[in-house]
Amino acid sequence: MAKKPLILVFWEDHLGSSEWTSIQEVQSDFKPAVAKTVGFLIHEDEKTLKVADTLLDDGSVGGVALIIKSCIIGEYKVLRKSL
């Protein structure tokens, strides 16, 4: 398997509610949640990052998150060299 960089990504997640809520609460209190994902960058294309939290020696991965680039507010390499 090719070496994969270890990254930290801060991204805004969507929010939803199934509760009865006043319009005023929706206007003032509903904000995106800020998520933090740490893992190995498996794939990147023009719209997404695919990050896995586990790599196995046989080339398989686990705990994959697909993060939409338009939601990313920060991205950092954790290590200078890839693992």
MOKA-V503454 format. One line per field, one symbol per residue. ss: DSSP state (H for helix, E for strand, - for the rest). phi: phi as a letter, one per 20 degrees, with the letter a starting at -180 (. if undefined). psi: psi as a letter, one per 40 degrees, with the letter a starting at -180 (. if undefined). A space follows every 50 residues. Layout:
BEGIN
ss=???
phi=???
psi=???
END
This chain:
BEGIN
ss=-----EEEEEEEE---------HHHHHHH---EEEEEEEEEEEE---EEE EEEEE-----EEEEEEEEHHHEEEEEE------
phi=.ffcfecccdbedfcbbdefcffffffddecfeedccdrefebccfdcdd cdebddfeneccmedddfgfefdabcfedfdfd
psi=hiihihihhhihiiiiieihiiddddddehiiihihhhahhdihaddiih hiehhideeiiifhhhhhdeeheihhhdidii.
END
